[in-house]
Amino acid sequence: MRIYAERPFRILRQFLSDVLAIGWVVVVALAALAVREVILRLQGPATALADAGESIRNVFDGAARTAGGVPFVGGELSSALGAGAGAGDRIAEAGREQAETIAAVATGTAVLVIVIGILPVLFVWLPLRVRYARLASAAVAVRGLDDDLLALRAITRQPVRRLLKVSADPAAAWRKGDPEVVAGLATLELRRLGLRKP
């Protein structure tokens, strides 16, 4: 499969377009990572909430253990303080859930930025490059073997003004099999693809 042309100017244009496409993908990926990092900074309050909940639970757990040793009312006091430890657990869990939600939103946003950013590459650059590779590969396969086929492709794809430079009536000359016109049209088609005549 022929990916690049053979003529220097065309190769340079193709190479630059490839570098720009790859550069664009890299920039989009870096932008997505930056967006993700910015959104992840919002986890600070959620992490602080989770840590506060853990601290509350630890304080109430310690108080409940200590209160358990108080004679007569220790059991009831310990159980009341245990409810405070449960509240601390719920606060910590809420903070953890909020942090997980923010992480999911950050990752989803990064993926969305990448998908939207890469769409021009997928729908413009890639089809053009694949189309060129297919056309150039087919032309390389027949050049030197069948100028007639390349001449026919030139007649169907080249602007009329270019065809008229080869012959005053290129279609009639092609139908008659005029070797000079057929070779000229084949060369025109190869030049359009940035390929050389063998």
N, C-alpha and C positions, 0 to 999 in steps of 0.2 A: 504494500500500500504506500502510495506517495503522499507524504504529509506536507512537504515543502516543495516549492517551485525550483527550477534550475537557474533562472535568471536572477542576478544579484539584487536588483531593486525590489523584485517581487518577494524574494526570500527575506529581505530586510523588513518589508511591510508585514509579512506573515509573522516573523519572529517578534517584532515590536507588538503586534496585536496579541500574540501569545503571552508575552511578558506583562502587558497591561492587564490581560484577563487574570493571570495568576496573581499579579499584584493586587488587583481588585478583590480577589477572593481572600488574600491575606489581610488586607485592610478591613474587610467585612468581618473576618474572624476575630481580629484584634478589637474591633468596635464592639462586637458581641460580648467578648470577655470583659471589656471595660464596663459595658452596661450591666452585666451580671454582677461585677464587683460593687458598683454603685448601689444596686438594689440590695445586695447582701449586707451593706452597711446598716440598713434598716433593721437588721437583726439585733442591734445593740440593746434597744429597750426591751425586746423580747427575752434576750439572754439575761438582762438585769432582773426582769420579772421572775424568770425561772430560778435565778440565784436567790432572790429575795424569798421566794416560796420555800426553797430548800432551807434557808436560814430560819424562817418561821417554824418549819416543821422540826428542825433540830432543837430550837429553843423550847418548843412545847413538849417535845419528847423528853428532853432533859428535865423539864419542870415536872412532867407527869411521873417520871421515875423517882424524882426526889419527893414529890407529894405522896407517892405510894407508901412511903415510910412513915407518914404522919399517922399517929394512932387515932382510931375511931373514924375519922373522915378521909383518910388517905385514899381509900378505894374510890370513893365518889369524886374526890378532887382529881385523882389521877385520870379517871374516865372523862371528866370535864376538860382537862387539859389535853387529853388524847383527841378530842374533837377539834381543838385548835391545831394540832399536828395534821389532822386530816384536811383542814382548810389550807394549811401551808402546802400540802401535797397537791391540792387542786390548783392553787396559784402557780406552783412550779410546772404542773402539767400544761396549764394554759400558756405559760411562757414558752415551753418547748414546742407546743403545737403552732404557736404564732411564728416561732423561728423556722419550723419546718415548712410552713405555708410560704413564708418569705423566700426560703431557699427554692421551693418549687416554682414560684413566680419568677425568680431571677433566672433559673434555668430555662423555663418556658420562654421568657422574653429573649434570652440569648439565642435560643433555637429559632425563634421568629425573625430576629434580626438577620441571622445567617440565611434563612430560607428566602426572605424578601430581598436581601442583598445579592444573592447568587442567581436570582431569576434572570437578570439581563445576560449573565454569562451562559446560562442554560438555554435561553430562548433566542439569543442573538448570535453570540460568538460561536458556541459549540455547533449549532446547525450549519453555520457558514463554513467552519473548518471541516466538518464531516462531508458536506457537499463538495467542497474543493477536493478533498482526498479521494472521493469516489470518482469525480470527473477526471482528475489528473491521472489516477491509476488506470482508468479505462483508456485514456488517450495514450499513455505510455505503453499499454499492452498492444495497441494497434499501430503506433507510429513505426514507420519503416516497413510495415507489412501491408497496410491498407490505407493509402492516402485518400482513397475515394470516400471512406467512412468519415474520416476527419473533415474532408471537404464538405460532406453533407451536413455534419454538425456545425460547420462554419456558416453554411447557408441558412440554417435554421436559428442560429444564435447570434450571429454578428450583426451589427448595425449595417444598414444598406450602404451608407457612405463608405464604409471600409470594404464591403464587397465590390463596390464599383471601382475601387482602386486596383483590384486584381483583374477585373474584366468589365467591359461595358455591359455584358449580359452574362453574369456568372452562372445563373441557373441553366441557361441554354448550353453554355460551354461545359458545365459539369455533366449534363445529360449526354452530350456528344462524346464525353470522355477526353476532352482536351487535356493532355498531360501537364502542360504548363499551368493552366488555370487550376486544375485539380491540386497540383503541388502548391500553388500559391494559396489556395483556400485552406489546404491542410496546414501550411505554415502559419496562416492567420489564426487558425484555431489553437495551434500549439502555443503561439505567442500570447493569446488571450489567457491561457492557463499558466503562463510563465515557464513554458517548457521549450527546449531546443529541438530543432529538427535533427534527426540522427545523421 
